[in-house]
Amino acid sequence: MIRRKQIESSILNSMGYDPESEILEIELKKNKQIRQYHNLSKAIWQELKNSHSKGRYFLKHIKGKYDELRFAQTID
């Protein structure tokens, strides 16, 4: 299980990363949907985590560029 932390973002509610499996897990603010992005390097995770606008970074650099798994509801 990936631990997510609440973040300040207009579109993301929380996010977490597992460096061993290289999986980013996010929860969308709008519908509480959980998504996982696979094969995401630690460098990209660090850039996302440190970006001023996490939602903008996510949309520009991650969404549609990595394998994605969607969950209809939270998996915590």
C-alpha positions in Angstrom: 0.0 0.0 0.0 1.3 3.4 -0.9 0.9 6.1 1.7 -0.5 9.3 0.3 -0.2 12.8 1.9 -2.8 15.5 1.6 -1.5 18.3 -0.6 -2.5 21.9 -1.7 -3.7 21.6 -5.3 -6.7 22.6 -7.3 -7.1 19.1 -8.8 -5.1 16.7 -6.6 -6.2 15.8 -3.1 -3.3 13.6 -2.1 -0.3 11.8 -3.6 2.3 9.3 -2.6 5.2 7.4 -4.2 6.8 3.9 -3.8 10.4 4.1 -5.0 10.9 0.3 -5.1 8.0 -0.3 -7.5 8.2 3.2 -9.1 4.5 3.8 -8.6 2.9 7.2 -8.1 -0.5 7.1 -6.5 -2.8 10.2 -6.6 -6.3 11.0 -5.5 -8.3 13.4 -7.6 -10.1 16.2 -5.8 -13.1 16.2 -8.0 -14.4 12.6 -7.7 -12.0 11.1 -5.1 -10.8 8.7 -7.8 -7.5 7.0 -7.2 -5.0 6.6 -10.0 -1.6 4.9 -10.1 1.2 5.7 -12.6 3.7 3.0 -13.2 7.4 3.2 -14.1 7.7 6.8 -12.8 11.3 7.6 -11.9 12.3 9.0 -8.5 13.6 12.1 -10.3 10.1 12.8 -11.8 8.6 12.2 -8.3 11.0 14.7 -6.8 10.1 17.3 -9.5 6.4 16.8 -8.8 6.8 16.9 -5.1 8.8 20.1 -5.3 6.8 21.9 -8.0 5.0 25.1 -7.1 1.9 23.9 -9.0 1.5 20.1 -8.5 -1.7 19.9 -10.6 -0.1 21.7 -13.5 3.1 19.5 -13.3 1.0 16.4 -13.1 -1.1 17.4 -16.2 1.9 18.4 -18.2 4.5 15.7 -17.3 2.7 12.7 -16.0 -0.9 12.3 -17.2 -1.0 10.4 -20.5 2.7 9.7 -20.5 2.9 6.8 -18.0 0.9 3.6 -17.7 -2.2 4.4 -15.6 -4.4 2.2 -13.4 -7.7 3.7 -12.2 -9.7 2.9 -9.1 -13.3 4.0 -8.8 -13.0 4.8 -5.1 -10.3 5.3 -2.5 -8.3 2.2 -1.7 -7.1 3.3 1.8 
